[in-house]
């Protein structure tokens, strides 16, 4: 049984209502959590690419990435949890794991399932909640992985967005 059903949550996957790139986050993170995430990406069989200033390279340790000077080139960890679904992690702070998905790549039940699998894998590995907010509307999550429930749940009414 899927965590969420398309017909019930399709508004949360509508780019016109949510923005094309909703914000996903793991608040209350640490340097160790970033390292666990990097290890998850390496070990899960997902295709990935690490970019520093747009230049591909090997994925360093989380400590190396997060200790770079404030004026260093930007860093993106691009991950494909499914062949046509790109997730971009942006390691800017050890206190929060931020990432984006493109809702245009997550249509139908298959898209819902891919997002739920990603949120669950991340939340389980970290033993932390993972939230999704509409693009630019931080701190108003609509979906979330709840570790105590071990699943993704609705945090808002999909009919009221």
Secondary structure, 3 states (H helix, E strand, C coil): CCCCCHHHHHHHHCHHHHCCCCEEEEECCCHHHHHHHHHHHHHCCCEEEEEECCEEECCCCHHHHHCCCCCCCCEEEEEEEECCEEEEECCCCCCEEEEEECHHHCCHHHHHHHHHHHHHHHHHHHCCCEEEECCCCCCCEEEEEECCCCEEEECCCHHHC
